[in-house]
Each structure stands twice: as C-alpha cells, then as structure tokens.
Amino acid sequence: MNMQFLTKFKNQLIHLKNFLGGRIKNLQKVPDFGDDVDSGDEESEETERFGAQLSIAQNYKEKLANVDTALDKMKKHKYGICEKCGKQISLDVLEAAPESRFCKECKKSTNN
C-alpha cells in the first residue's frame, strides 16, 4: 500500500477514534433519577434508555478496539492484511471501513 493511502487511512482512523471516544463518554453518563420515589414510569423509561445507551456504548467500544488494532498494525507495517488468510485487504473495503480486519472473502465466510 502506498504512503498516500496509508496516510489517508491513518487520518481517518485517528478521527474515528476521537469521535468514538467522545460518543462513548457521552453515552455512559449516568442519568439523574431525582429524589421522587413515586416516579415509577419515568424512572423505568430512563433506566431502559440508559440500558440502550450502554449497549450502544459497548458497540462503539468494540469498534474503537478495532480502530486501535488498525493503528497498532500501521506501526508494525501490517495494516491492510487480513487476519484470517494473510492476503491484502482491498482498498474498497478499507475505504468503507478503515478499521477492517478481514478481506471480503474471509468476512463473508466469518458471517455465515
């Protein structure tokens, strides 16, 4: 992979890392349920919403881990190599998701 693409993907990954970190931080804020003990419906709605936020935050954390892995691979000159078969990951896959760990073929076989 040439330096131009490598630099482009590195910048995208750094931007994505910062974005995800901010989103995770905002989603993990604990809601204030207040002092009103009789607010059962409102409290359960807030608890449910907070649970959904934690689930989304977990998904973001997993994506962030993939971003960190991709940045680490760049340092080791192993970026863009499929973790399963060892072949080069196509540029169209990296364009869509620069944190990709697998080539198209291996991703298909992993999802089935």
Stockholm file with secondary structure:
# STOCKHOLM 1.0

chainA/1-112         MNMQFLTKFKNQLIHLKNFLGGRIKNLQKVPDFGDDVDSGDEESEETERFGAQLSIAQNYKEKLANVDTALDKMKKHKYGICEKCGKQISLDVLEAAPESRFCKECKKSTNN
#=GR chainA/1-112 SS CCHHHHHHHHHHHHHHHHHHHHHHHHHTCCCCCCSCTTCHHHHHHHHHHHHHHHHHHHHHHHHHHHHHHHHHHHHTTCTTBCTTTCCBCCHHHHHHCTTCCSCHHHHHHHHC
#=GC SS_cons         CCHHHHHHHHHHHHHHHHHHHHHHHHHTCCCCCCSCTTCHHHHHHHHHHHHHHHHHHHHHHHHHHHHHHHHHHHHTTCTTBCTTTCCBCCHHHHHHCTTCCSCHHHHHHHHC
//
